[in-house]
Amino acid sequence: MTSARKWLSTVVRGLVDIRFRRVSTRTLLPIIYVLFLLMSVAIPIAIAVAVVQFAVLLGVLFLVFVAPLLAFAMAATMRLVFEFLISIHRLGSKVTHMSKLADDIHTSLNEVAVPMSHLSEDVRAVQFWRFKKR
């Protein structure tokens, strides 16, 4: 019960975040997916009811043959779209992580490069050989 409350509070906090500072995709996606599954069943039934009012035989044929295919196609399409969204979300988080790593590497290289440039200037200033006149 506490996990359900925690999940619900996370959903509510995500919904009321009007500045979009909190990413709620992973939290809201299950609810939206269930709603779309219900809609993928309800829409073909509603169409079948409308067709039954036009012609009973066509409505029954639609309900038996077309409605299941339509419901399956709608559910499969929504599943693919949501999996694509999840993949994009994961990719975005990995790109953010790689960007942070690149910034850290850049900072580390700058910390090494500055002393090395001073060292190379000092080495150039020292003359290691002298030509002797004979």
N, C-alpha and C positions, 0 to 999 in steps of 0.2 A: 504494500500500500504506500509506503514512503517513496519507493522508486517511481510510482505513478504520480505522486504529488510533486516530486522533484522534476519529473519529465514535464508535467503540466505547467509548473512554474517557469521552466525553461522556455516552453512554447509561448506562454503569455509574455515573458520578458522580450522574446524575439519579435513578437507581433507589435508590441508597443514601442519598440525602438524605432523612432521615426527618422533618426539620423543614419540608420543602417551601419552602426558600429559593430553590432553583433551579427555574426553569420548564423542564420537559422535554417539553412537548407537541409542539413542532416536531421534536424529535429522535426521540421514540418513535413518533410517528404513522405513519411509513412501515412500521415493523416490524409494528405492530398492524394496519395496513391489509392488508399481505400475508397475515398470519395469518387475517384475516377473509375474504379472497378464497379462501384454501385451505379454510376452513370452509364457505364458500358453495358450494363444489363437493363437499366431503366429506359434508355433511349430506344433500343430496338423494340422493347415491349410497347412503348408509347407510339412508335411508328406502326406497329402491328395493330394496335387499337384503332388508330386513324384509318388504316387500310381496311379493317373489319367494318368500319362504318361505311366505307365505300362499297366493298364487296366482301362478303363473309369468306368465300372460297379463297380469294386472293389473300385475305388477312391470315387465314390458317396456313396457307402455303408459305407466306412470308414468315410467320412465326415458327414454322417447322424447319424451313430450309435456309432462309436468309438471315433471320435474327441471330441464330447461334454464330454464324460466320462473322456477322457484323460485330457482335459482342466480343468475339475472340480477336478480331482485327483491331478494335478500339483498345482493348486491354493490352494487347501485344505492343501496339504503337506507343501507348503511354508508358509501358514498362521500358521500352527502348529509349524513349525521351528522358525518363528519369535516370536510367543508368548512364546515359550520356552526360546529364547534368552532374551526376556524382563523379564521373571520370574527369570532367572539366574542373570540378572543385578540387579533386585530388591533384590534378596537374598544376592548378594554380598554387596550391600549398607547397608543392615540390619546387616550383619556380621561385616562390618566395624564399624557401629554404636555401636554394642554390644562390640566390641573389645575396642573402646574408653571408653565405660562405665566401662568395666572391669579394664582398666588402671586407670581410675579415682577412682574406689573403692579401688584398690591396693594402690594407693597413699594416699588416706584417711586413710586406715587401718594402713599404715606405720606411718602416722602422729600421730595416736592414740597409736600404739604399742610401740613406742620408749619411750614416757613418762610413759606408764604403766609398762614397764620393769624396768625403773629407780625407780618407786614408789615401785614395789615389792621388789627390792633390799634394799631400805630404810626400808621397813616394816620388812624384815627379820633381819636387823641389830639391830632393837629395840627389847629388851627383855621385854616382857610384864609381866612376872612372875619370881619370885625368890622362890626357895625352902628355907624355913626357917629350920634351924636346931633346933631341940627341945631337 
